[in-house]
Amino acid sequence: MLFNSYIFVFLFLPIALLGWYGLNKIGQRKVALVFLTGMSLWFYGYFNATYLLLIIGSIIGNYLLSLILQRLTAYYGKRDRSDVPVRYTVLICGLLLNLGLLFYFKYYDFFIENVNAIFKADHTLRHILLPLGISFFTFQQLSYIVDRSLGRSEHYGLTEYAAFVTIFPQLIAGPIVLHSELIPQFMSDEHRFNADGFYDGMVTFVLGLSKKVLL
């Protein structure tokens, strides 16, 4: 879904804003986050629903790695460093998962083309369709797994983590957002509608939309 499309401006964005502010107004923060994640997945999978399998699988895989680290902390204790080898094993798994995913979808054909050219081989290219925003959500999650493995971050709930990865304003066009910047905002209970902030946001959106369409 494009930010300058009719369906985004006249349908998706109003529903997202009404649902987010409405649910938070009645004190349903968790439900609001689930709603935001669902809307973001709709936004991401609008042109190709198969993309959803990729991003959901990536979220689940990285979240399970974080959960393993959480169980290690509970088992060994925060001051016991005997879990270091296991932590680095989890880190390696995280690197393989995320960078392997990125390599396959973004660089596999490029790699095979070079192998064919250098070794005069005839390996078949897969002509893989590049998923939208794969670099952004992959590196966001990789930075989180690195911080978790090094003990620099806590383990978050699945609701907050999924919203962090999928939030639609930066999902397909960036920028890459750190978990420490976004997840604490999701965990806050202060999500009341603010007229001044809403006005500033709409002005910024209209200016950006104008530049996108006119320039």
MDAnalysis code that builds the backbone (N, CA, C; Angstrom):
import MDAnalysis as mda
import numpy as np

u = mda.Universe.empty(645, n_residues=215, atom_resindex=np.repeat(np.arange(215), 3), trajectory=True)
u.add_TopologyAttr("name", ["N", "CA", "C"] * 215)
u.add_TopologyAttr("resid", np.arange(1, 216))
u.add_TopologyAttr("resname", ["MET", "LEU", "PHE", "ASN", "SER", "TYR", "ILE", "PHE", "VAL", "PHE", "LEU", "PHE", "LEU", "PRO", "ILE", "ALA", "LEU", "LEU", "GLY", "TRP", "TYR", "GLY", "LEU", "ASN", "LYS", "ILE", "GLY", "GLN", "ARG", "LYS", "VAL", "ALA", "LEU", "VAL", "PHE", "LEU", "THR", "GLY", "MET", "SER", "LEU", "TRP", "PHE", "TYR", "GLY", "TYR", "PHE", "ASN", "ALA", "THR", "TYR", "LEU", "LEU", "LEU", "ILE", "ILE", "GLY", "SER", "ILE", "ILE", "GLY", "ASN", "TYR", "LEU", "LEU", "SER", "LEU", "ILE", "LEU", "GLN", "ARG", "LEU", "THR", "ALA", "TYR", "TYR", "GLY", "LYS", "ARG", "ASP", "ARG", "SER", "ASP", "VAL", "PRO", "VAL", "ARG", "TYR", "THR", "VAL", "LEU", "ILE", "CYS", "GLY", "LEU", "LEU", "LEU", "ASN", "LEU", "GLY", "LEU", "LEU", "PHE", "TYR", "PHE", "LYS", "TYR", "TYR", "ASP", "PHE", "PHE", "ILE", "GLU", "ASN", "VAL", "ASN", "ALA", "ILE", "PHE", "LYS", "ALA", "ASP", "HIS", "THR", "LEU", "ARG", "HIS", "ILE", "LEU", "LEU", "PRO", "LEU", "GLY", "ILE", "SER", "PHE", "PHE", "THR", "PHE", "GLN", "GLN", "LEU", "SER", "TYR", "ILE", "VAL", "ASP", "ARG", "SER", "LEU", "GLY", "ARG", "SER", "GLU", "HIS", "TYR", "GLY", "LEU", "THR", "GLU", "TYR", "ALA", "ALA", "PHE", "VAL", "THR", "ILE", "PHE", "PRO", "GLN", "LEU", "ILE", "ALA", "GLY", "PRO", "ILE", "VAL", "LEU", "HIS", "SER", "GLU", "LEU", "ILE", "PRO", "GLN", "PHE", "MET", "SER", "ASP", "GLU", "HIS", "ARG", "PHE", "ASN", "ALA", "ASP", "GLY", "PHE", "TYR", "ASP", "GLY", "MET", "VAL", "THR", "PHE", "VAL", "LEU", "GLY", "LEU", "SER", "LYS", "LYS", "VAL", "LEU", "LEU"])
u.atoms.positions = np.array([
    [0.851, -1.189, 0.000],
    [0.000, 0.000, 0.000],
    [0.891, 1.245, 0.000],
    [0.596, 2.176, -0.862],
    [1.391, 3.390, -0.958],
    [0.783, 4.502, -0.107],
    [1.654, 5.342, 0.449],
    [1.184, 6.438, 1.293],
    [0.362, 7.464, 0.511],
    [0.591, 7.547, -0.780],
    [-0.152, 8.516, -1.595],
    [-1.303, 7.898, -2.371],
    [-1.717, 6.696, -1.981],
    [-2.845, 6.045, -2.647],
    [-4.160, 6.447, -1.989],
    [-5.235, 6.359, -2.748],
    [-6.558, 6.720, -2.225],
    [-6.962, 5.834, -1.053],
    [-6.650, 4.532, -1.172],
    [-7.083, 3.611, -0.117],
    [-6.371, 3.914, 1.198],
    [-5.126, 4.388, 1.125],
    [-4.413, 4.736, 2.356],
    [-4.975, 6.019, 2.966],
    [-5.140, 7.045, 2.143],
    [-5.538, 8.360, 2.648],
    [-6.977, 8.370, 3.140],
    [-7.870, 7.731, 2.397],
    [-9.297, 7.858, 2.698],
    [-9.894, 6.669, 3.457],
    [-9.166, 5.559, 3.539],
    [-9.711, 4.395, 4.250],
    [-8.765, 3.918, 5.353],
    [-7.563, 3.538, 4.983],
    [-6.653, 2.927, 5.949],
    [-6.304, 3.880, 7.088],
    [-5.829, 5.080, 6.755],
    [-5.364, 6.002, 7.800],
    [-6.485, 6.421, 8.755],
    [-7.680, 6.783, 8.260],
    [-8.761, 7.109, 9.211],
    [-9.111, 5.949, 10.141],
    [-9.180, 4.725, 9.586],
    [-9.500, 3.562, 10.426],
    [-8.408, 3.350, 11.466],
    [-7.141, 3.467, 11.048],
    [-6.021, 3.264, 11.973],
    [-6.049, 4.288, 13.099],
    [-6.293, 5.540, 12.770],
    [-6.312, 6.596, 13.791],
    [-7.492, 6.439, 14.742],
    [-8.664, 6.183, 14.191],
    [-9.861, 6.027, 15.027],
    [-9.728, 4.817, 15.953],
    [-9.231, 3.717, 15.407],
    [-9.072, 2.512, 16.218],
    [-8.038, 2.683, 17.315],
    [-6.904, 3.281, 16.977],
    [-5.822, 3.469, 17.942],
    [-6.251, 4.392, 19.078],
    [-6.754, 5.572, 18.740],
    [-7.143, 6.526, 19.774],
    [-8.393, 6.062, 20.530],
    [-9.309, 5.432, 19.811],
    [-10.542, 4.964, 20.455],
    [-10.279, 3.893, 21.490],
    [-9.459, 2.910, 21.140],
    [-9.151, 1.820, 22.067],
    [-8.329, 2.311, 23.254],
    [-7.402, 3.237, 23.011],
    [-6.629, 3.785, 24.120],
    [-7.479, 4.653, 25.034],
    [-8.476, 5.305, 24.461],
    [-9.348, 6.171, 25.268],
    [-10.121, 5.372, 26.307],
    [-10.481, 4.132, 25.961],
    [-11.227, 3.300, 26.911],
    [-10.287, 2.399, 27.726],
    [-8.983, 2.691, 27.644],
    [-8.016, 1.983, 28.480],
    [-7.589, 0.621, 27.991],
    [-7.775, 0.334, 26.712],
    [-7.410, -0.973, 26.164],
    [-6.079, -0.881, 25.415],
    [-4.994, -0.671, 26.164],
    [-3.695, -0.474, 25.528],
    [-3.245, -1.707, 24.760],
    [-3.369, -2.872, 25.365],
    [-2.949, -4.106, 24.703],
    [-3.759, -4.351, 23.436],
    [-5.056, -4.155, 23.535],
    [-5.927, -4.357, 22.368],
    [-5.575, -3.357, 21.271],
    [-5.249, -2.131, 21.677],
    [-4.861, -1.105, 20.713],
    [-3.585, -1.506, 19.971],
    [-2.635, -2.117, 20.686],
    [-1.402, -2.565, 20.046],
    [-1.656, -3.719, 19.078],
    [-2.543, -4.641, 19.472],
    [-2.916, -5.740, 18.581],
    [-3.596, -5.175, 17.332],
    [-4.480, -4.190, 17.525],
    [-5.151, -3.532, 16.408],
    [-4.133, -2.862, 15.485],
    [-3.174, -2.146, 16.062],
    [-2.154, -1.465, 15.271],
    [-1.316, -2.470, 14.483],
    [-0.979, -3.583, 15.108],
    [-0.219, -4.622, 14.419],
    [-1.015, -5.213, 13.270],
    [-2.303, -5.478, 13.512],
    [-3.164, -6.009, 12.457],
    [-3.284, -5.051, 11.277],
    [-3.439, -3.770, 11.571],
    [-3.516, -2.767, 10.511],
    [-2.196, -2.694, 9.748],
    [-1.092, -2.784, 10.462],
    [0.216, -2.725, 9.814],
    [0.448, -3.938, 8.911],
    [-0.021, -5.101, 9.341],
    [0.099, -6.294, 8.505],
    [-0.778, -6.175, 7.265],
    [-1.954, -5.571, 7.401],
    [-2.799, -5.303, 6.235],
    [-2.067, -4.370, 5.267],
    [-1.467, -3.333, 5.815],
    [-0.712, -2.377, 5.022],
    [0.423, -3.079, 4.273],
    [1.135, -3.966, 4.960],
    [2.292, -4.627, 4.372],
    [1.881, -5.657, 3.316],
    [0.835, -6.396, 3.590],
    [0.429, -7.470, 2.691],
    [-0.583, -7.068, 1.642],
    [-0.837, -5.782, 1.485],
    [-1.891, -5.320, 0.581],
    [-1.648, -5.754, -0.862],
    [-0.410, -5.614, -1.363],
    [-0.119, -5.956, -2.747],
    [0.237, -7.428, -2.926],
    [0.767, -8.043, -1.891],
    [1.170, -9.434, -2.003],
    [1.039, -10.088, -0.633],
    [-0.009, -10.862, -0.454],
    [-0.296, -11.456, 0.853],
    [0.765, -12.464, 1.284],
    [1.514, -13.011, 0.319],
    [2.550, -13.982, 0.694],
    [3.676, -13.331, 1.488],
    [3.819, -12.000, 1.370],
    [4.808, -11.296, 2.175],
    [4.538, -11.486, 3.662],
    [3.267, -11.676, 4.011],
    [2.894, -11.808, 5.421],
    [3.541, -13.032, 6.059],
    [3.657, -14.119, 5.292],
    [4.288, -15.323, 5.822],
    [5.739, -15.038, 6.194],
    [6.408, -14.233, 5.373],
    [7.806, -13.911, 5.620],
    [7.978, -13.064, 6.875],
    [7.232, -11.979, 6.974],
    [7.434, -11.074, 8.110],
    [6.950, -11.705, 9.417],
    [5.844, -12.452, 9.372],
    [5.357, -13.120, 10.584],
    [6.345, -14.202, 11.022],
    [6.878, -14.964, 10.067],
    [7.873, -15.977, 10.400],
    [9.128, -15.365, 10.991],
    [9.543, -14.229, 10.442],
    [10.717, -13.531, 10.959],
    [10.482, -13.044, 12.384],
    [9.295, -12.503, 12.640],
    [8.950, -12.034, 13.986],
    [8.971, -13.188, 14.987],
    [8.341, -14.292, 14.624],
    [8.261, -15.437, 15.531],
    [9.657, -16.003, 15.814],
    [10.480, -16.132, 14.753],
    [11.821, -16.679, 14.929],
    [12.674, -15.838, 15.862],
    [12.671, -14.527, 15.656],
    [13.473, -13.639, 16.497],
    [12.915, -13.551, 17.916],
    [11.602, -13.585, 18.041],
    [11.003, -13.521, 19.367],
    [11.346, -14.768, 20.182],
    [11.366, -15.929, 19.519],
    [11.720, -17.165, 20.212],
    [13.169, -17.122, 20.688],
    [14.053, -16.521, 19.887],
    [15.446, -16.376, 20.323],
    [15.534, -15.490, 21.562],
    [14.762, -14.401, 21.560],
    [14.737, -13.529, 22.735],
    [14.169, -14.256, 23.946],
    [13.172, -15.089, 23.716],
    [12.568, -15.852, 24.810],
    [13.556, -16.859, 25.387],
    [14.360, -17.464, 24.526],
    [15.393, -18.381, 25.007],
    [16.373, -17.659, 25.915],
    [16.763, -16.453, 25.512],
    [17.673, -15.656, 26.335],
    [17.032, -15.290, 27.672],
    [15.738, -15.041, 27.653],
    [15.026, -14.731, 28.883],
    [15.023, -15.931, 29.827],
    [14.817, -17.109, 29.288],
    [14.834, -18.325, 30.106],
    [16.235, -18.583, 30.656],
    [17.259, -18.270, 29.869],
    [18.633, -18.438, 30.340],
    [18.917, -17.527, 31.527],
    [18.446, -16.284, 31.416],
    [18.641, -15.331, 32.511],
    [17.948, -15.812, 33.772],
    [16.740, -16.351, 33.619],
    [16.003, -16.848, 34.776],
    [16.684, -18.073, 35.393],
    [17.313, -18.876, 34.537],
    [17.941, -20.110, 35.030],
    [19.284, -19.840, 35.687],
    [20.136, -19.042, 35.033],
    [21.485, -18.806, 35.532],
    [21.571, -17.637, 36.507],
    [20.658, -16.693, 36.389],
    [20.745, -15.492, 37.203],
    [21.520, -14.411, 36.473],
    [21.239, -13.168, 36.788],
    [21.843, -12.045, 36.075],
    [23.346, -11.928, 36.309],
    [23.843, -12.377, 37.467],
    [25.258, -12.206, 37.783],
    [26.106, -13.413, 37.401],
    [25.470, -14.479, 37.038],
    [26.199, -15.693, 36.671],
    [26.541, -15.628, 35.175],
    [27.837, -15.642, 34.855],
    [28.263, -15.516, 33.469],
    [28.512, -16.867, 32.808],
    [28.102, -17.955, 33.442],
    [28.328, -19.270, 32.855],
    [27.439, -19.518, 31.637],
    [26.491, -18.625, 31.404],
    [25.606, -18.785, 30.250],
    [26.148, -18.084, 29.005],
    [27.345, -17.498, 29.101],
    [27.901, -16.730, 27.981],
    [28.003, -17.562, 26.694],
    [28.547, -18.796, 26.738],
    [28.623, -19.583, 25.493],
    [27.259, -19.799, 24.842],
    [26.246, -20.035, 25.680],
    [24.907, -20.252, 25.135],
    [24.380, -18.959, 24.527],
    [24.659, -17.834, 25.183],
    [24.215, -16.539, 24.662],
    [24.836, -16.254, 23.294],
    [26.103, -16.565, 23.154],
    [26.758, -16.337, 21.869],
    [26.248, -17.305, 20.810],
    [25.842, -18.493, 21.237],
    [25.220, -19.430, 20.305],
    [23.895, -18.870, 19.792],
    [23.115, -18.297, 20.700],
    [21.857, -17.670, 20.302],
    [22.125, -16.488, 19.370],
    [23.174, -15.729, 19.670],
    [23.538, -14.599, 18.819],
    [23.880, -15.064, 17.404],
    [24.650, -16.136, 17.310],
    [25.006, -16.676, 15.996],
    [23.757, -17.136, 15.252],
    [22.848, -17.782, 15.978],
    [21.582, -18.208, 15.362],
    [20.800, -17.003, 14.847],
    [20.801, -15.919, 15.628],
    [20.115, -14.703, 15.197],
    [20.730, -14.106, 13.955],
    [22.071, -14.105, 13.900],
    [22.767, -13.598, 12.720],
    [22.451, -14.448, 11.493],
    [22.481, -15.768, 11.672],
    [22.197, -16.664, 10.554],
    [20.754, -16.513, 10.070],
    [19.839, -16.397, 11.006],
    [18.429, -16.263, 10.649],
    [18.189, -14.990, 9.849],
    [18.629, -13.864, 10.393],
    [18.321, -12.581, 9.780],
    [19.141, -12.304, 8.526],
    [20.448, -12.508, 8.602],
    [21.286, -12.255, 7.435],
    [21.052, -13.306, 6.350],
    [20.756, -14.543, 6.766],
    [20.433, -15.581, 5.788],
    [19.157, -15.250, 5.031],
    [18.165, -14.761, 5.756],
    [16.905, -14.355, 5.128],
    [17.141, -13.219, 4.137],
    [17.918, -12.234, 4.551],
    [18.207, -11.091, 3.698],
    [19.013, -11.519, 2.469],
    [19.994, -12.393, 2.690],
    [20.818, -12.862, 1.573],
    [19.973, -13.603, 0.547],
    [19.122, -14.491, 1.009],
    [18.340, -15.310, 0.078],
    [17.423, -14.452, -0.790],
    [16.703, -13.544, -0.176],
    [15.717, -12.779, -0.934],
    [16.319, -11.607, -1.700],
    [17.447, -11.084, -1.230],
    [17.980, -9.874, -1.856],
    [19.221, -10.110, -2.707],
    [20.048, -11.098, -2.328],
    [21.336, -11.235, -2.993],
    [21.591, -12.615, -3.605],
    [20.640, -13.528, -3.502],
    [20.882, -14.889, -4.002],
    [21.188, -14.892, -5.492],
    [20.332, -14.260, -6.288],
    [20.539, -14.253, -7.738],
    [21.842, -13.538, -8.109],
    [22.147, -12.456, -7.393],
    [23.403, -11.733, -7.640],
    [24.599, -12.639, -7.375],
    [24.532, -13.412, -6.289],
    [25.609, -14.335, -5.947],
    [25.758, -15.426, -7.003],
    [24.640, -16.005, -7.419],
    [24.678, -17.076, -8.418],
    [25.177, -16.558, -9.759],
    [24.778, -15.358, -10.145],
    [25.258, -14.762, -11.390],
    [26.782, -14.646, -11.394],
    [27.345, -14.233, -10.265],
    [28.799, -14.096, -10.173],
    [29.494, -15.454, -10.172],
    [28.887, -16.433, -9.498],
    [29.441, -17.791, -9.519],
    [29.447, -18.328, -10.944],
    [28.354, -18.123, -11.661],
    [28.275, -18.583, -13.061],
    [29.330, -17.901, -13.931],
    [29.518, -16.596, -13.699],
    [30.475, -15.843, -14.514],
    [31.910, -16.255, -14.227],
    [32.233, -16.488, -12.955],
    [33.612, -16.811, -12.584],
    [33.980, -18.248, -12.953],
    [33.084, -19.174, -12.670],
    [33.389, -20.594, -12.866],
    [32.777, -21.169, -14.142],
    [32.222, -20.297, -14.986],
    [31.597, -20.737, -16.242],
    [30.536, -21.806, -15.989],
    [29.802, -21.624, -14.884],
    [28.762, -22.586, -14.508],
    [27.412, -22.168, -15.091],
    [26.431, -22.985, -14.850],
    [25.103, -22.712, -15.400],
    [24.029, -22.957, -14.343],
    [24.276, -22.455, -13.154],
    [23.294, -22.616, -12.086],
    [22.054, -21.772, -12.400],
    [20.913, -22.309, -12.092],
    [19.652, -21.641, -12.418],
    [19.359, -20.513, -11.440],
    [18.973, -19.366, -11.975],
    [18.564, -18.242, -11.133],
    [17.126, -18.448, -10.674],
    [16.815, -17.971, -9.492],
    [15.475, -18.154, -8.946],
    [14.537, -16.989, -9.267],
    [15.117, -15.849, -9.651],
    [14.313, -14.654, -9.957],
    [13.336, -14.357, -8.821],
    [13.888, -14.251, -7.625],
    [13.097, -14.065, -6.418],
    [12.548, -12.645, -6.365],
    [11.265, -12.529, -6.105],
    [10.633, -11.228, -5.957],
    [11.026, -10.638, -4.609],
    [11.673, -9.477, -4.634],
    [12.168, -8.866, -3.395],
    [11.013, -8.388, -2.529],
    [10.880, -8.909, -1.321],
    [9.803, -8.456, -0.422],
    [10.011, -7.006, -0.001],
    [8.920, -6.293, 0.152],
    [8.986, -4.896, 0.563],
    [9.587, -4.765, 1.957],
    [10.470, -3.792, 2.111],
    [10.968, -3.433, 3.428],
    [11.750, -4.499, 4.152],
    [12.230, -5.520, 3.453],
    [12.898, -6.624, 4.149],
    [14.161, -6.157, 4.871],
    [14.872, -5.193, 4.294],
    [16.086, -4.692, 4.955],
    [15.750, -3.995, 6.260],
    [14.654, -3.218, 6.262],
    [14.297, -2.450, 7.450],
    [13.902, -3.360, 8.609],
    [12.941, -4.278, 8.365],
    [12.494, -5.089, 9.507],
    [13.518, -6.154, 9.888],
    [14.411, -6.522, 8.965],
    [15.457, -7.484, 9.306],
    [16.513, -6.850, 10.208],
    [17.005, -5.673, 9.841],
    [18.047, -5.034, 10.648],
    [17.498, -4.512, 11.978],
    [16.230, -4.138, 12.023],
    [15.628, -3.751, 13.305],
    [15.661, -4.919, 14.281],
    [15.259, -6.082, 13.787],
    [15.224, -7.247, 14.664],
    [16.630, -7.745, 14.991],
    [17.531, -7.632, 14.036],
    [18.907, -8.059, 14.290],
    [19.545, -7.208, 15.387],
    [19.294, -5.897, 15.352],
    [19.852, -5.029, 16.396],
    [19.289, -5.399, 17.760],
    [18.031, -5.815, 17.794],
    [17.410, -6.223, 19.059],
    [18.036, -7.512, 19.579],
    [18.245, -8.486, 18.704],
    [18.830, -9.762, 19.114],
    [20.270, -9.570, 19.590],
    [21.013, -8.689, 18.931],
    [22.383, -8.400, 19.372],
    [22.362, -7.803, 20.772],
    [21.488, -6.828, 21.001],
    [21.389, -6.217, 22.333],
    [20.934, -7.231, 23.380],
    [20.018, -8.107, 23.015],
    [19.556, -9.122, 23.963],
    [20.686, -10.094, 24.306],
    [21.447, -10.497, 23.300],
    [22.527, -11.455, 23.530],
    [23.627, -10.864, 24.401],
    [23.842, -9.565, 24.282],
    [24.888, -8.896, 25.058],
    [24.366, -8.353, 26.389],
    [23.093, -8.626, 26.688],
    [22.515, -8.206, 27.958],
    [22.199, -6.728, 28.038],
    [21.999, -6.075, 26.906],
    [21.745, -4.638, 26.881],
    [20.261, -4.301, 26.793],
    [19.430, -5.317, 26.680],
    [17.992, -5.062, 26.523],
    [17.198, -6.112, 27.266],
    [16.014, -5.739, 27.672],
    [15.110, -6.678, 28.322],
    [14.280, -7.425, 27.293],
    [13.613, -8.462, 27.746],
    [12.700, -9.218, 26.896],
    [11.324, -8.573, 26.965],
    [10.773, -8.230, 25.806],
    [9.473, -7.575, 25.755],
    [8.368, -8.591, 25.463],
    [7.144, -8.174, 25.725],
    [6.005, -9.012, 25.391],
    [5.827, -9.102, 23.885],
    [5.179, -10.173, 23.434],
    [4.986, -10.381, 22.001],
    [4.156, -9.258, 21.383],
    [3.194, -8.739, 22.126],
    [2.344, -7.660, 21.614],
    [3.176, -6.428, 21.277],
    [4.014, -6.015, 22.211],
    [4.857, -4.840, 21.982],
    [5.902, -5.100, 20.901],
    [6.469, -6.303, 20.904],
    [7.519, -6.613, 19.934],
    [6.972, -6.650, 18.510],
    [5.820, -7.273, 18.327],
    [5.226, -7.350, 16.987],
    [4.858, -5.959, 16.469],
    [4.354, -5.108, 17.356],
    [4.029, -3.741, 16.948],
    [5.286, -2.971, 16.559],
    [6.365, -3.192, 17.292],
    [7.643, -2.536, 16.999],
    [8.152, -2.906, 15.605],
    [8.042, -4.168, 15.235],
    [8.557, -4.623, 13.940],
    [7.667, -4.175, 12.787],
    [6.353, -4.185, 13.006],
    [5.429, -4.011, 11.885],
    [4.866, -2.606, 11.731],
    [5.070, -1.705, 12.669],
    [4.399, -0.413, 12.638],
    [4.533, 0.240, 11.257],
    [3.418, 0.555, 10.648],
    [3.374, 0.860, 9.217],
    [4.076, 2.143, 8.773],
    [4.183, 3.218, 9.581],
    [4.804, 4.433, 9.043],
    [6.243, 4.240, 8.563],
    [6.975, 3.277, 9.139],
    [8.366, 3.087, 8.725],
    [8.651, 1.689, 8.180],
    [7.610, 0.899, 7.972],
    [7.797, -0.510, 7.644],
    [8.438, -0.721, 6.275],
    [8.008, 0.012, 5.260],
    [8.507, -0.237, 3.905],
    [9.467, 0.843, 3.412],
    [9.570, 1.946, 4.130],
    [10.434, 3.036, 3.656],
    [11.416, 3.523, 4.709],
    [11.415, 2.891, 5.878],
    [12.338, 3.286, 6.933],
    [11.890, 4.552, 7.634],
    [12.708, 5.093, 8.490],
    [14.075, 4.638, 8.806],
    [14.081, 3.443, 9.748],
    [15.261, 2.843, 9.928],
    [15.404, 1.762, 10.890],
    [15.281, 2.346, 12.298],
    [14.376, 1.780, 13.083],
    [14.080, 2.295, 14.420],
    [14.583, 1.305, 15.465],
    [15.267, 1.805, 16.478],
    [15.749, 0.952, 17.555],
    [14.618, 0.612, 18.515],
    [14.676, -0.578, 19.092],
    [13.653, -1.014, 20.044],
    [13.581, -0.074, 21.242],
    [14.726, 0.474, 21.640],
    [14.758, 1.355, 22.810],
    [14.060, 2.688, 22.551],
    [13.858, 3.025, 21.289],
    [13.181, 4.266, 20.937],
    [11.668, 4.093, 20.887],
    [11.222, 2.918, 20.488],
    [9.801, 2.736, 20.174],
    [9.036, 1.917, 21.205],
    [9.589, 0.783, 21.634],
    [8.838, -0.107, 22.512],
    [8.457, 0.553, 23.843],
    [9.342, 1.344, 24.492],
    [8.907, 2.031, 25.718],
    [7.683, 2.929, 25.493],
    [7.549, 3.493, 24.318],
    [6.367, 4.299, 24.017],
    [5.122, 3.423, 23.952],
    [5.254, 2.222, 23.377],
    [4.130, 1.296, 23.326],
    [3.725, 0.833, 24.724],
    [4.701, 0.694, 25.611],
    [4.429, 0.187, 26.958],
    [3.852, 1.255, 27.881],
    [3.923, 2.496, 27.459],
    [3.380, 3.595, 28.260],
    [1.849, 3.584, 28.207],
    [1.246, 4.033, 29.281],
    [-0.218, 4.143, 29.327],
    [-0.707, 5.513, 28.858],
    [0.219, 6.377, 28.456],
    [-0.136, 7.729, 28.028],
    [-0.274, 7.789, 26.509],
    [-1.449, 7.424, 26.025],
    [-1.713, 7.490, 24.590],
    [-3.000, 8.271, 24.328],
    [-3.178, 9.340, 25.052],
    [-4.373, 10.146, 24.875],
    [-4.263, 11.013, 23.628],
    [-5.410, 11.326, 23.063],
    [-5.429, 12.189, 21.890],
    [-4.972, 13.586, 22.278],
    [-4.046, 14.125, 21.508],
    [-3.515, 15.458, 21.750],
    [-3.741, 16.293, 20.503],
    [-4.553, 17.328, 20.606],
    [-4.943, 18.120, 19.440],
    [-3.750, 18.784, 18.775],
    [-2.842, 19.336, 19.586],
    [-1.671, 20.012, 19.024],
    [-0.764, 19.017, 18.296],
    [-0.537, 17.876, 18.929],
    [0.299, 16.864, 18.295],
    [-0.333, 16.324, 17.023],
    [-1.662, 16.129, 17.053],
    [-2.375, 15.643, 15.868],
    [-2.284, 16.661, 14.733],
    [-2.416, 17.937, 15.075],
    [-2.313, 18.999, 14.066],
    [-0.917, 19.011, 13.440],
    [0.110, 18.926, 14.277],
    [1.481, 18.907, 13.757],
    [1.711, 17.693, 12.854],
    [1.162, 16.563, 13.265],
    [1.317, 15.350, 12.465],
    [0.628, 15.460, 11.115],
    [-0.567, 16.029, 11.095],
    [-1.299, 16.172, 9.843],
    [-0.608, 17.158, 8.909],
    [-0.067, 18.237, 9.467],
    [0.672, 19.206, 8.642],
    [1.891, 18.531, 8.008],
    [2.620, 17.764, 8.811],
    [3.791, 17.054, 8.295],
    [3.389, 16.058, 7.215],
    [2.284, 15.352, 7.446],
    [1.810, 14.365, 6.472],
    [1.418, 15.036, 5.161],
    [0.688, 16.141, 5.241],
    [0.241, 16.847, 4.032],
    [1.432, 17.394, 3.254],
    [2.418, 17.947, 3.969],
    [3.616, 18.455, 3.303],
    [4.385, 17.329, 2.595],
    [4.536, 16.227, 3.301],
    [5.221, 15.080, 2.698],
    [4.464, 14.510, 1.511],
    [3.141, 14.427, 1.633],
    [2.309, 13.929, 0.545],
    [2.398, 14.847, -0.666],
    [2.407, 16.148, -0.425],
    [2.510, 17.121, -1.515],
    [3.833, 16.970, -2.260],
    [4.915, 16.809, -1.507],
    [6.213, 16.612, -2.144],
    [6.233, 15.304, -2.956],
    [5.612, 14.276, -2.394],
    [5.603, 12.965, -3.071],
    [4.829, 13.031, -4.375],
    [3.691, 13.721, -4.364],
    [2.806, 13.746, -5.541],
    [3.261, 14.787, -6.554],
    [3.619, 15.972, -6.099],
    [3.897, 17.085, -6.994],
    [5.343, 17.088, -7.498],
    [6.267, 16.656, -6.668],
    [7.673, 16.743, -7.041],
    [8.259, 15.402, -7.461],
])
